[in-house]
Amino acid sequence: MADVADTPRAPDRNGPGDDVPSVGDAASRSDEELVRSVVDGAESGLAALYDRYCRRAYSLARRVCVDDGLAEEVVQEVFLAFWREPRRYDPRRGSFGTWILAVVHHKSVDVVRREVAIRRRTVPAAEEGKERPADTGPGADHGALRAVEAGHVRDALSALPPDQRQALALAYFGGYTQREVAAITGVPLGTVKSRMFNGVQRLRSALGPVLGDVSADLPGGAR
């Protein structure tokens, strides 16, 4: 978890001002009330939601991006996007906390892919060759195999029911323990364990013919 000093600053918000409620009053209101206030243009509602979730959002983004600056950029962009289009959140599909963290995760993955693509376009092949050994030999084969395996895992995850996919994605890609996943998603620990167990069983069934025994690489143990 990021220290307070590492938590990104609240995003600048350009939009209609709001006289009431104050940020202090908004902090005591439910997520649903705050979301409705953001839909109505209340900046204090956004500020309260940001204060409530920015630490968890930043921690998740940093785990995926492995870079302080990129993680802060992700959190800023996600909350700004919500401020501009608050109706993107549909309360019928789950809690706001679960939704905003899922958006942060997807955005983080996109940012990492973007950075990789930029590096591939801008780093000269000769320079890249100096930074790493030629792609020959057992080490390169192993790395390529792991990349293929990761692709199969992502494909199998995408076929899971949303609740199982979310729990496993947070654990597998985000590095969270089951207790942390329960806190992030707002469901009991037992429910998280059940979702992860069922998800892992489905993944084993889907990936077994392709990768063999994947149990050692998938989360699902009691943590």
C-alpha positions, 0 to 999 in steps of 0.5 A: 500500500502506498504511503500517504506521501505517495498517494497521487494528488486529486485531479484538477476538475474543470466544471460547474462549481458546487456550493453544497455539500462541503467536502467534509459533509460529502465524506460521510455519505454513501458511494451511491449518494456521492455518484448521484451528486457527481452526475449533478455536477458536484465537485465535492462528490468527486473529491470525496470519492477520490479521497475514499478510493485513491490509495487503493486505486494507486496501489493497484495501478502501481502493481501493474505499471511498476512505475510511480509516475505511470500509476499516478497518471492512470489514477488521474485519468480514470477519475477525470474520465469519471468526472466527465462521464459519470453515467458510465458507472452503472450501479446495477452492475456492482458497487462503485468501488469495484467498478472504479478499481476494475477501470483502473486495472484495465487502464493500467494494462493499457498504459503498460501496453502503450509504453511497450509499443512506444519503446519498440518504435523508438529504441533502435534495434542496434541499441536494443541489442546492446541492452539484452543478449541475442534471442538465441539459446534456452533462455530465450526459448523459455522467455518466449514460452512464458509469454505464450503461456501468459497469453493463454491464461489471459484468454482463459480468464476472459472466458470466466464469469465476471466475478471469478475473472475479477477475483483472479485478475486482481490476484494473478495480475495485481498481486493481491492476497485473497483478503485484499481482494475481498476488501477491494471488491467488497464481498466476504472473504469466503465468497472470494475464496469460492470464486477463486476456487471455482475460477481456478478449476475452470482455468485448469480445465481450459488450460490443461490440454494446452499448458499441462498442470497450471496449478502452481502458477495460478492463485487460489491458495489460502492467503 
